[in-house]
Amino acid sequence: MTSKPTPSQTKPTFTQLFAQLRNLPKPTPEESKILRTLVQILVIIGIIATDIASQWSLRWFNLPVSIFAVPLTIVAGLWSWKSRKDSNVGVKFLIAIGMLAMLLLFFRNLYANFNDTRLVLAELLIQLQILHGFDMPRRKDLGYSMVIGLILIGVAGTVSQSLAFAPFLLLFLAIALPVLVLDYRSRLGLESLEKLIWQRRSSQKSIRKNLLQYSPLSPKRLGAILGIVLVLGMGIFAVMPRFPGYQLSTLPVSLPNDAPANQRFNNTNRSLANPGYESRNNDDSGGTGGATFDDGNAGGGDGEGDGLQGGSPVEGKGELNKTEYYGFNDKINQNLRGEMDKVLVMRVRSQAPGYWRVMAFDHYTGQGWEVTDAGNLSLTERSRWGGRFFLSPLIPPTVRTKKIIQSYSAVKSLPNIVPAMTYPSELYFPTQEIGRDRLGNLRSPLGLLEGLTYTVVSEVPYRDRAKLAESGSEYPELITDKYLQVPPEIEEKVREVAEDILSRSNSEITIPYEKALYLAQGLKQRFPTAQEVPFFEEGEDLVESFLFKYQGGYADHYATVLTIMLRSIGIPARFATGFGEGEFNPFTGYYLVHNTDAHAVTEAYFPGQGWFTFDPLPGHEIVPTSFEDAGAFNVVTWFWEWVASWLPPPIVGFFEGLWKTSLEIIGYVIIRVWRFVSGSLVGTIVGAIAASFVGMGIWFSIKQIRGWLGRRKFARLPQMEQLYQQMLAQLKLKGDGKKDSQTPSEFLGRVKHHYQPEAVGIITEITDAYLSWRYGGQAVDTTYLQTQLNLLQRHLKRLKV
């Protein structure tokens, strides 16, 4: 009787499994050194591009990841080449363990950076590529590395905020083209190019030269393909419409590597901290603003002349800080003189251009503005799960708004304020708390450090002129108590000037919104340029001096004057500061915002509609740019503006008029057609039929164009080449097309069994003549061959295959 096998006998041991793995058929290794080298270069370009595009945010042991990843990738590639014919079971086992460890690390980093996972993914891919690089025997394994390199270059493109990424993209494309060629040859099982080119004897240098010249890796051929790709790519990029780019609910948020995370408010960080304000003695008085002051004109404080006392900026004469804008502070002094040096302060990616609003002020001091009760902050906790702050947008619920998403990246340290488009509703910010004062100004417990990124979702109202006209003038008491303050000694004078400007209208203006528009325009026309204005003396009022003494002032003085003018005629208004949209970079998609883009505007309140912005500064649009001005073809517009700057004004005017008229006609036609098609079932059917006819027309046109181009190309060929190609075309009609991989002799051997002897004789005669002419340089009788070809055509018409 046979005994049952024990469990140990039925289950293979670890040693047996290891032996079975070793005995598995070894994969066919990829022998092309060129392909392996170029794939490694692709991966290295992706790693370095990601590192640079992320501004060295990816760090291992507090050093840029490239310092470790690039050498490790090279070592892995060399090891893989050396051991490409081995089983490498032990290495595979260690790689699997390492990948599991990297996966756990990925989930940990994902939890810590839930709001922006792009760099977390990039770090995982770099780690996996290093591990995977130690075992890449097959072409398929190299394909995985190619995909990782492509993903890395894509991640670099999404996080890049400047054109520093562009050279790496071009280099990646230049390397990718020969990689694709070599990969395709490997898939077809063709002999590697290095064997064909380099494994020749020295006596066959001419053969090597011809092989390189006509090979798929010919520099001339690859250069032409690269040029075509770049031209087509830039053309598509230019005309491609720009639609809203943000569709996800988790948006970019990041802190500099050395910045403290999860900050909260305390007794030391509740006030604004503008680094531009410095006391004369450089004391730590907690002052905020943007100016330095001399001894003799430092008013306010306790009289010690420090320039900053008690955490508030002084009033009096002073000079602008060269890099910091003075207007981001609880209290600002407009008795400052000087100019700022242009410095890039932040990059903004937004669904629409706009005014990046920072602060609003309610109390006019005579030579500046202040926020009353600035320390009274309403604190909001960050959502535990969503990683965002939910903010009440402070806008009447009946107002129609559009959701606009913006991401801000600080290039230079800014005060602890949070720029945003008007009426923010959601904020993704790397602190635990966000403060907001009674004017809606957002304040952070952490300054906007260099490298910090945050995202805002704003409910921007439509500027519906009809509804604004219906808003009336019945203001809430909370609004009138706070935003109608005017110094009594100048109120009557200012009102007379405002009414004089309004009286110049062709018809009486009674609507508050129209009054605000007309006054803003009136200021531009009556005081067209900012003049050199001396320092205001103590007790001298800015608005009074602007209107009656100097007939003008500096840039931010215009917003102050308009705000007081509106208040003098009973329209609540406030003074606000922020940044203009900046310079749009069509290649990166970012608005480049400089400190010189910072300026003040006026916000007027309309019952039931909320606050709306007016810019009275000459040279600026009265209504700041908003989403209603964002075009889908902004790159084309940008390119036209650049071209127009070089053309004479009459030519520019002609083309702009032609373009505008064309757009109006096209827009009218599209709207009418769409209304007809979508308006009824009959319209839908008619539209489908019309679309079918249009499609057929396009197909027929493309076919005709291709035929015309083919005939032009054919006409430029030598006569013998024409005869041979005509014969191939006739045979193709009978079902015997020549493959590109076939030589003329191979093709002749295949088709001569399909036709009668007379036809085969003519085909053979033309083929032999073609070979003698093409490769032997012998003269041929093309007249006789043309007669033979005509005879072949008649044979083919009556012969059956």
C-alpha positions in Angstrom: 0.0 0.0 0.0 1.4 3.3 -1.0 1.7 6.0 1.7 0.3 9.5 1.2 2.8 12.2 0.5 3.4 14.6 3.4 2.6 18.3 3.0 6.2 19.1 2.8 6.5 16.8 -0.2 3.5 18.3 -2.0 4.5 21.9 -1.5 7.7 23.1 -3.2 10.3 24.6 -0.9 11.8 28.0 -1.2 14.9 26.5 -2.7 12.8 24.6 -5.3 11.0 27.8 -6.2 14.3 29.7 -6.5 15.6 26.9 -8.8 12.5 27.0 -10.9 12.8 30.7 -11.4 16.5 30.3 -12.4 15.5 27.7 -14.9 12.9 29.8 -16.6 13.7 30.8 -20.2 15.8 33.9 -20.3 14.3 36.9 -22.1 15.8 38.0 -25.3 18.0 41.0 -24.3 18.0 44.3 -26.2 21.5 44.6 -27.7 21.4 48.1 -29.0 23.7 50.3 -27.0 22.5 53.4 -28.8 18.9 52.8 -27.8 19.8 52.0 -24.2 22.0 55.2 -24.0 19.3 57.4 -25.5 16.6 56.1 -23.2 18.9 56.8 -20.2 19.4 60.3 -21.4 15.6 60.8 -21.8 15.1 59.7 -18.2 17.9 62.0 -16.9 16.4 65.0 -18.9 13.0 64.3 -17.2 14.6 64.2 -13.7 16.6 67.4 -14.2 13.6 69.2 -15.8 11.3 68.2 -12.9 13.9 69.4 -10.4 14.4 72.8 -12.1 10.7 73.3 -12.9 9.8 72.7 -9.2 12.5 75.2 -8.2 14.5 72.5 -6.4 11.5 71.6 -4.2 12.2 67.8 -4.5 14.9 67.1 -1.9 16.7 64.0 -0.6 18.8 64.6 2.5 18.2 68.3 2.1 19.8 68.3 -1.4 18.2 68.5 -4.8 17.0 65.1 -5.9 19.0 65.3 -9.2 22.3 65.1 -7.3 21.4 61.6 -6.2 19.0 60.4 -8.9 21.1 61.1 -12.0 24.2 59.2 -10.8 22.1 56.3 -9.5 20.3 56.1 -12.8 23.6 55.9 -14.7 24.9 53.2 -12.4 21.6 51.3 -12.8 21.8 51.5 -16.6 25.4 50.2 -16.6 24.5 47.3 -14.3 21.5 46.4 -16.4 23.7 46.3 -19.6 26.3 44.2 -17.9 23.8 41.7 -16.5 21.3 41.8 -19.4 21.8 38.0 -20.2 21.6 36.8 -16.6 18.4 35.7 -14.7 19.0 38.3 -11.9 16.5 36.6 -9.6 18.0 38.0 -6.5 18.1 41.5 -8.0 14.4 41.2 -9.0 13.5 40.2 -5.4 15.3 43.2 -3.9 13.8 45.5 -6.5 10.3 44.2 -5.6 10.9 44.9 -1.9 12.3 48.3 -2.7 9.2 49.2 -4.8 6.9 48.2 -1.9 8.9 50.4 0.4 8.7 53.3 -2.1 4.9 52.8 -2.3 4.6 53.1 1.4 6.7 56.3 1.3 4.5 57.6 -1.5 1.3 57.2 0.6 2.9 59.0 3.5 4.0 61.9 1.2 0.6 61.9 -0.4 -1.1 62.4 2.9 1.3 65.2 3.8 0.8 67.0 0.5 -2.7 66.2 -0.4 -3.4 69.5 -2.0 -0.8 69.2 -4.7 0.3 65.6 -5.6 2.2 66.3 -8.8 5.7 66.4 -7.2 4.8 63.5 -4.9 4.0 61.5 -8.1 7.2 62.7 -9.7 9.3 61.6 -6.7 7.7 58.1 -6.8 8.5 57.8 -10.5 12.1 58.8 -10.0 12.5 56.2 -7.2 10.8 53.5 -9.2 13.0 54.3 -12.3 16.2 54.0 -10.2 15.1 50.6 -8.9 13.7 49.5 -12.3 17.0 50.6 -14.0 18.9 47.7 -12.4 16.9 45.2 -14.4 16.2 46.2 -18.0 17.2 43.4 -20.2 14.4 43.6 -22.8 13.2 46.3 -25.1 9.9 46.2 -23.2 11.7 47.2 -20.0 13.3 50.1 -21.8 9.8 51.1 -22.9 8.8 51.5 -19.3 11.7 53.9 -18.7 10.6 55.8 -21.8 7.1 56.2 -20.4 8.6 57.3 -17.0 10.7 59.9 -18.7 7.7 61.2 -20.7 5.6 61.5 -17.5 8.4 63.3 -15.7 8.7 65.8 -18.5 4.9 66.3 -18.4 5.0 66.9 -14.6 7.8 69.4 -15.1 5.6 71.2 -17.7 2.7 71.4 -15.2 4.7 72.8 -12.3 7.0 75.1 -14.4 6.4 78.8 -13.8 9.1 80.1 -16.2 10.7 79.4 -19.5 13.6 77.6 -17.8 11.7 74.4 -18.6 11.7 75.1 -22.4 15.3 74.0 -23.3 14.7 70.7 -21.6 11.5 70.1 -23.5 13.3 70.8 -26.8 16.2 68.5 -25.8 13.7 65.8 -24.7 12.0 66.0 -28.1 15.3 65.9 -30.0 16.3 62.7 -28.1 12.8 61.2 -28.3 12.8 61.1 -32.1 15.8 58.7 -32.6 14.5 56.7 -29.6 11.2 56.1 -31.3 13.0 55.1 -34.5 15.3 52.6 -32.8 12.4 51.2 -30.7 10.4 50.6 -33.8 13.3 48.9 -35.5 13.7 46.7 -32.5 10.0 45.8 -32.6 10.4 44.7 -36.2 13.4 42.6 -35.3 15.7 44.4 -37.6 19.4 44.3 -37.1 20.7 47.1 -34.9 22.1 50.2 -36.6 25.4 50.0 -34.8 26.1 46.6 -36.3 25.4 48.0 -39.8 27.4 51.2 -39.4 30.2 50.6 -37.0 31.0 46.9 -37.4 32.7 47.4 -40.8 36.3 47.1 -41.8 38.3 50.2 -42.3 38.3 49.5 -46.1 34.6 50.0 -46.2 34.4 53.6 -45.0 32.4 54.7 -48.0 29.8 52.0 -47.1 29.6 53.3 -43.5 29.2 56.8 -44.8 26.3 55.9 -47.1 24.6 53.8 -44.3 24.7 56.8 -42.0 23.5 59.1 -44.7 20.5 57.0 -45.6 19.8 55.5 -42.2 16.8 56.5 -40.1 19.2 58.3 -37.7 20.6 60.6 -40.4 21.1 64.0 -38.7 19.7 65.7 -41.7 16.5 63.6 -41.7 16.0 63.8 -38.0 16.6 67.6 -38.1 14.0 68.0 -40.7 11.5 66.0 -38.7 12.3 68.0 -35.6 11.7 71.2 -37.4 8.4 70.1 -38.8 7.3 69.0 -35.3 8.3 72.3 -33.8 6.6 74.4 -36.5 3.4 72.3 -36.3 3.4 72.3 -32.5 3.9 76.1 -32.2 1.2 76.7 -34.8 -1.3 74.5 -32.9 -0.2 76.1 -29.7 -0.9 79.6 -31.1 -4.3 79.0 -32.5 -5.6 76.5 -29.8 -8.3 78.2 -27.7 -7.5 78.7 -24.0 -10.4 77.3 -22.0 -10.5 77.3 -18.1 -7.6 75.1 -17.0 -8.7 74.2 -13.5 -11.3 71.5 -13.2 -10.2 69.7 -10.0 -11.1 70.4 -6.4 -7.6 69.8 -5.0 -5.4 72.7 -6.1 -1.8 73.8 -5.8 -0.6 74.6 -2.2 3.0 74.4 -1.1 5.4 75.9 1.4 9.2 76.5 1.1 11.2 73.6 2.5 12.4 75.6 5.5 9.1 77.2 6.4 7.1 76.2 9.5 3.9 74.4 8.6 0.4 74.6 10.2 0.8 78.1 11.6 -1.9 79.7 13.8 -2.4 83.3 14.9 -1.0 84.4 18.2 -0.2 87.7 19.9 2.8 88.3 17.7 1.5 87.7 14.2 -2.0 89.2 14.2 -0.9 92.6 12.9 0.3 93.2 9.3 4.1 93.0 8.8 5.2 94.8 5.7 9.0 94.4 5.4 9.2 97.7 3.5 8.7 99.8 6.7 11.8 100.3 8.6 12.3 102.6 11.6 15.2 105.1 11.5 16.9 103.2 14.3 15.9 99.8 12.9 14.0 99.0 16.0 11.6 96.1 16.2 8.5 98.2 16.8 6.2 96.1 14.8 5.6 98.8 12.2 4.2 97.9 8.8 4.0 99.7 5.5 6.4 100.6 2.8 8.6 103.7 3.6 11.6 105.0 5.4 11.5 108.4 7.0 13.8 111.2 7.9 14.2 112.8 11.3 12.6 116.1 10.9 9.3 115.0 9.3 8.4 111.9 11.3 5.1 113.0 12.7 2.9 111.0 15.1 4.0 108.4 17.6 5.4 109.5 21.0 7.6 112.3 19.6 10.9 110.5 19.8 11.4 110.7 16.0 11.9 107.0 15.3 9.5 107.1 12.4 7.5 104.1 13.7 5.8 104.0 17.0 3.4 101.7 18.6 3.1 99.4 15.6 1.6 102.1 13.3 3.2 104.0 10.4 3.8 107.7 11.0 2.3 110.5 8.9 4.5 113.0 7.3 7.2 113.2 4.6 9.0 110.1 3.5 10.5 108.2 0.6 9.1 105.1 -1.0 10.9 101.9 -0.4 12.6 100.8 -3.6 11.1 97.3 -3.7 8.2 97.2 -1.2 4.8 98.7 -2.1 3.6 101.0 0.7 -0.1 100.2 0.3 -0.2 96.8 2.1 -0.6 97.9 5.7 -3.3 98.8 8.3 -2.5 102.4 7.8 -0.8 104.0 4.8 0.9 107.3 4.3 0.5 108.9 0.8 2.9 111.7 1.6 5.7 109.6 0.1 7.8 110.4 -2.9 10.1 108.4 -5.1 10.0 105.4 -7.5 10.3 101.7 -7.1 12.8 99.5 -8.9 10.9 96.8 -10.9 11.1 93.5 -9.2 9.1 90.3 -9.9 7.1 89.5 -6.8 4.7 86.6 -7.8 3.4 84.5 -10.6 -0.3 83.9 -11.1 -2.1 81.2 -13.0 -5.7 82.2 -13.4 -8.7 81.2 -15.4 -9.1 84.9 -16.3 -7.1 88.1 -15.9 -8.1 90.4 -13.1 -7.1 92.8 -10.4 -5.3 90.8 -7.7 -6.9 92.7 -4.8 -5.0 92.8 -1.4 -6.6 95.4 0.9 -9.4 97.8 1.4 -9.4 100.9 3.6 -12.3 102.8 5.1 -11.0 105.8 7.0 -9.4 108.8 5.3 -6.7 110.5 7.4 -6.1 113.5 5.2 -2.8 112.2 3.8 -3.5 108.6 3.6 -5.9 105.8 4.7 -6.3 103.3 7.5 -8.4 100.3 8.5 -10.4 100.9 11.6 -10.4 98.2 14.1 -7.7 96.3 12.1 -6.8 93.9 14.9 -10.3 92.6 15.2 -10.0 89.4 13.0 -12.5 86.7 12.3 -10.6 83.5 12.3 -11.4 80.5 10.1 -10.1 77.0 10.6 -8.9 74.9 7.7 -11.2 72.0 6.8 -9.8 68.8 8.3 -10.5 66.6 5.2 -10.6 69.0 2.3 -7.4 70.9 3.3 -9.1 74.2 2.4 -10.8 77.2 4.0 -14.5 77.9 3.3 -15.1 81.6 3.3 -18.3 83.5 3.1 -18.0 85.5 -0.2 -19.7 88.6 1.4 -21.8 89.2 -1.8 -25.6 89.4 -2.1 -27.0 86.0 -3.0 -29.0 87.5 -5.9 -25.9 88.6 -7.8 -24.9 86.4 -10.7 -21.2 85.4 -10.3 -18.6 83.3 -12.1 -16.2 81.0 -10.3 -12.6 82.0 -11.1 -9.7 79.9 -9.8 -6.3 81.5 -9.3 -3.0 80.0 -8.0 -0.4 82.5 -6.6 3.3 81.7 -6.2 5.4 84.2 -4.3 8.7 84.9 -6.0 9.7 87.5 -3.4 8.6 87.6 0.2 5.5 89.7 0.8 3.6 90.9 3.9 1.2 88.5 5.7 -1.7 89.4 3.4 -3.4 87.2 0.9 -3.9 88.6 -2.6 -7.1 87.3 -4.4 -9.7 88.3 -6.9 -12.8 89.8 -5.4 -15.1 87.8 -3.1 -13.0 84.7 -2.4 -15.1 81.7 -1.3 -12.5 78.9 -1.0 -8.9 79.2 0.0 -6.2 76.6 -0.2 -3.5 77.9 2.1 -0.7 76.1 4.1 -1.7 77.3 7.5 -4.2 76.1 10.1 -6.0 79.5 10.4 -6.8 82.4 8.1 -8.0 85.8 9.5 -10.3 88.3 7.9 -11.1 91.8 9.1 -14.4 93.6 8.8 -13.5 95.0 5.4 -12.9 91.4 4.1 -9.1 91.7 4.0 -7.5 88.3 4.3 -4.6 87.9 6.6 -2.3 85.0 7.2 -0.4 84.0 10.4 2.6 83.4 8.1 4.1 85.9 5.7 4.0 85.1 2.0 7.5 83.7 1.9 9.4 83.2 -1.2 8.4 79.9 -2.8 5.0 79.7 -1.1 2.1 78.7 -3.4 -1.7 78.9 -2.6 -4.9 78.8 -4.5 -8.1 80.9 -4.3 -11.6 80.2 -5.7 -13.4 83.5 -6.1 -17.0 84.3 -6.9 -16.5 87.2 -9.2 -19.7 89.1 -10.0 -20.8 89.9 -13.6 -20.8 93.6 -14.2 -24.4 93.8 -15.3 -24.9 97.5 -16.1 -28.7 97.2 -16.3 -29.0 95.7 -12.8 -26.4 98.1 -11.4 -28.6 100.9 -12.8 -31.6 99.5 -10.9 -29.7 99.3 -7.6 -30.9 102.7 -6.4 -29.5 104.7 -3.5 -31.0 103.2 -0.4 -27.9 102.0 1.5 -27.7 99.9 4.6 -26.9 101.8 7.8 -23.7 99.7 8.3 -22.5 101.0 4.9 -23.3 104.6 5.3 -21.8 104.8 8.8 -18.5 103.5 7.6 -18.0 104.5 4.0 -19.3 108.1 3.7 -16.7 109.8 5.9 -15.3 113.0 4.5 -13.3 115.7 6.4 -15.9 118.5 7.0 -13.5 121.2 6.0 -13.2 119.9 2.4 -16.6 118.2 1.9 -18.3 121.1 0.3 -15.4 122.0 -2.0 -15.1 118.4 -3.2 -18.8 118.1 -3.8 -18.8 121.2 -6.0 -16.0 119.8 -8.2 -17.8 116.4 -8.5 -21.1 118.1 -9.4 -19.3 120.3 -11.9 -17.8 117.3 -13.7 -21.2 115.6 -13.7 -22.9 118.7 -15.1 -20.7 118.5 -18.2 -22.6 115.4 -19.4 -24.9 115.7 -22.4 -27.8 114.5 -20.2 -28.5 114.6 -16.5 -27.0 111.6 -14.7 -29.1 110.3 -11.8 -27.9 106.7 -11.5 -25.1 106.2 -8.9 -23.3 103.6 -11.0 -23.3 106.0 -14.0 -22.1 108.8 -11.8 -19.1 106.7 -10.6 -18.2 105.9 -14.2 -18.5 109.5 -15.3 -16.5 110.8 -12.4 -13.7 108.3 -13.0 -13.5 109.4 -16.6 -13.7 113.1 -15.6 -10.7 112.7 -13.4 -8.7 111.2 -16.3 -9.7 114.1 -18.6 -9.3 117.0 -16.2 -6.1 115.8 -14.7 -4.5 113.7 -17.5 -1.0 113.3 -16.1 0.5 112.8 -12.7 2.7 115.8 -11.9 5.7 116.4 -9.7 4.1 117.3 -6.4 6.0 118.5 -3.4 5.6 117.0 0.0 2.4 117.9 1.8 2.9 120.1 4.8 1.5 119.1 8.2 -2.2 119.6 8.2 -2.4 119.9 4.4 -5.1 117.7 2.8 -4.2 115.5 -0.1 -7.6 115.8 -2.0 -7.8 119.5 -1.6 -4.2 120.0 -2.8 -4.8 117.6 -5.8 -7.9 119.5 -6.9 -7.1 123.1 -6.2 -3.4 123.6 -5.6 -1.4 121.2 -7.9 -4.1 120.1 -10.4 -2.9 116.6 -10.2 -0.8 114.2 -8.2 0.8 110.8 -8.1 -0.7 107.5 -9.2 -2.5 106.4 -6.0 -3.7 109.9 -5.4 -6.3 109.5 -8.1 -8.0 106.7 -6.3 -8.1 108.7 -3.1 -9.6 111.7 -4.9 -12.3 109.6 -6.6 -13.2 107.8 -3.4 -13.7 111.1 -1.5 -15.6 112.6 -4.5 -18.0 109.7 -4.5 -18.5 110.0 -0.7 -19.1 113.7 -1.1 -22.2 113.1 -3.3 -23.5 110.3 -1.1 -22.1 107.1 -2.8 -20.4 104.8 -0.4 -16.8 104.1 -1.5 -13.5 102.8 -0.1 -9.9 102.9 -1.1 -8.3 99.5 -2.1 -4.9 98.4 -3.1 -3.6 95.4 -5.0 -1.8 94.3 -8.1 -2.7 94.8 -11.8 -2.8 91.6 -13.8 0.9 91.9 -14.9 2.5 90.6 -18.0 1.0 87.4 -19.5 3.5 84.8 -20.6 1.7 82.7 -23.3 4.3 80.0 -23.1 4.0 79.3 -19.4 0.4 80.4 -18.9 1.4 82.6 -15.9 0.8 86.3 -15.3 4.2 87.8 -14.2 3.3 90.3 -11.5 5.9 92.9 -10.5 6.0 95.3 -7.5 5.4 98.2 -10.0 2.1 96.6 -10.9 0.8 97.4 -7.5 -1.6 100.4 -7.4 -4.7 101.7 -5.8 -8.3 101.7 -7.0 -11.7 102.8 -5.8 -14.5 100.4 -4.8 -18.0 101.8 -4.8 -21.0 100.1 -3.1 -24.4 99.6 -4.9 -27.4 98.2 -2.9 -28.2 94.6 -3.7 -25.1 94.3 -6.0 -22.1 94.8 -3.7 -18.7 96.4 -4.3 -17.5 97.2 -7.8 -14.0 98.6 -8.8 -13.2 101.8 -10.7 -9.7 102.8 -11.8 -9.4 106.6 -12.4 -5.6 106.5 -13.1 -4.8 107.9 -16.6 -3.6 105.2 -19.0 -5.7 102.5 -17.2 -9.1 101.2 -18.1 -11.8 102.6 -15.9 -13.1 99.1 -15.3 -10.2 96.7 -14.5 -9.8 93.7 -16.6 -12.0 90.8 -15.6 -13.1 87.4 -16.9 -15.4 89.1 -19.4 -12.3 90.3 -21.2 -10.6 86.9 -21.3 -10.4 85.5 -24.9 -10.1 81.9 -25.8 -7.5 82.9 -28.5 -5.3 85.1 -26.2 -2.0 83.8 -27.7 -3.1 84.9 -31.2 -4.1 88.3 -29.7 -0.7 88.6 -27.9 1.1 87.7 -31.1 -0.9 90.3 -33.1 -0.2 93.0 -30.5 3.5 92.3 -30.8 3.3 92.5 -34.6 1.2 95.6 -34.4 3.8 97.4 -32.4 6.1 97.4 -35.5 3.4 98.5 -38.0 2.3 102.1 -38.9 -1.0 103.1 -37.1 -3.1 103.2 -40.4 -2.2 99.6 -41.3 -2.9 98.5 -37.7 -6.3 100.2 -37.8 -7.2 98.6 -41.1 -6.4 95.1 -39.9 -8.0 95.6 -36.5 -11.2 96.8 -38.2 -11.1 93.9 -40.7 -10.5 91.4 -37.8 -13.3 92.9 -35.7 -15.8 92.8 -38.6 -14.9 89.3 -39.5 -15.3 88.1 -35.9 -18.7 89.8 -35.6 -19.9 88.2 -38.8 -18.6 84.8 -37.9 -20.0 85.1 -34.4 -23.4 86.1 -35.8 -23.5 83.2 -38.2 -22.4 80.6 -35.5 -25.1 81.9 -33.1 -27.9 81.8 -35.7 -26.9 78.3 -36.9 -26.6 76.9 -33.4 -30.0 78.3 -32.4 -31.6 76.7 -35.5 -29.9 73.3 -35.0 -30.6 73.1 -31.3 -34.0 74.7 -31.4 -36.1 71.8 -32.8 -35.9 68.2 -34.0 -36.2 69.4 -37.6 -33.2 71.7 -37.0 -31.2 68.8 -35.5 -31.9 66.6 -38.6 -31.1 69.4 -41.0 -27.9 70.1 -39.1 -26.8 66.4 -39.2 -27.4 66.3 -42.9 -25.5 69.5 -43.4 -22.6 68.2 -41.3 -22.5 65.0 -43.4 -22.3 67.0 -46.6 -19.6 69.3 -45.1 -17.7 66.2 -44.1 -17.9 64.7 -47.5 -16.9 68.0 -49.0 -13.8 68.2 -46.8 -12.9 64.6 -47.6 -13.3 65.2 -51.3 -11.2 68.4 -51.1 -8.4 66.7 -49.2 -8.4 63.9 -51.7 -8.2 66.4 -54.6 -5.4 68.3 -52.9 -3.5 65.1 -52.2 -3.9 64.1 -55.9 -2.7 67.5 -57.1 0.3 67.4 -54.8 1.1 63.9 -56.0 0.9 64.9 -59.6 3.2 67.9 -59.0 5.7 65.7 -57.2 5.4 63.1 -60.0 6.1 65.7 -62.7 9.4 66.6 -61.1 10.7 63.0 -61.2 13.1 61.9 -64.0 11.3 60.3 -67.0 12.5 56.8 -66.2 11.3 57.1 -62.6 7.9 58.3 -64.0 7.6 55.3 -66.2 8.4 52.9 -63.4 6.0 54.6 -61.0 3.2 54.6 -63.6 3.7 50.8 -64.1 3.5 50.3 -60.3 0.3 52.3 -60.2 -1.3 50.2 -63.0 -0.4 47.0 -61.2 -1.7 48.3 -57.9 -5.1 48.8 -59.5 -5.1 45.1 -60.3 -4.4 44.3 -56.6 -0.6 43.9 -56.9 0.8 46.9 -54.9 4.5 47.1 -54.2 5.5 47.2 -50.5 8.1 49.7 -49.4 10.2 46.9 -48.0 10.4 45.1 -51.3 13.2 45.7 -53.8 12.2 46.0 -57.5 13.6 42.5 -58.2 11.6 41.0 -55.3 8.5 42.7 -56.5 9.1 41.4 -60.0 9.5 37.8 -58.7 6.2 38.1 -56.9 4.0 39.5 -59.7 5.3 37.7 -62.7 3.3 34.6 -61.8 0.0 36.6 -61.8 -0.1 37.6 -65.5 0.2 36.3 -69.0 3.7 36.0 -70.6 3.2 39.0 -72.8 2.5 41.3 -69.9 5.2 39.7 -67.8 7.7 40.4 -70.5 6.9 44.1 -70.5 7.0 44.3 -66.7 10.4 42.6 -66.8 11.7 44.9 -69.5 10.7 48.0 -67.7 12.0 46.8 -64.3 15.4 45.8 -65.8 15.7 49.2 -67.5 14.8 50.9 -64.2 17.5 49.0 -62.3 20.1 49.7 -65.0 19.3 53.4 -64.9 18.8 53.7 -61.1 21.8 51.7 -59.9 24.0 51.3 -62.9 23.8 54.8 -64.4 23.0 53.5 -67.9 21.0 55.4 -70.4 17.6 54.0 -71.4 15.3 54.5 -74.4 12.3 56.2 -72.6 10.4 56.6 -75.9 10.4 52.9 -76.5 9.6 52.1 -72.9 6.7 54.5 -73.0 5.3 52.6 -76.0 5.7 49.3 -74.0 4.0 50.8 -71.0 1.0 51.8 -73.1 0.9 48.3 -74.5 0.9 46.9 -70.9 -2.0 49.2 -69.9 -4.1 47.8 -72.8 -3.2 44.2 -71.7 -4.1 44.9 -68.1 -7.5 46.3 -69.1 -8.5 43.0 -70.8 -6.6 40.6 -68.6 -7.9 39.1 -65.4 -5.8 38.2 -62.5 
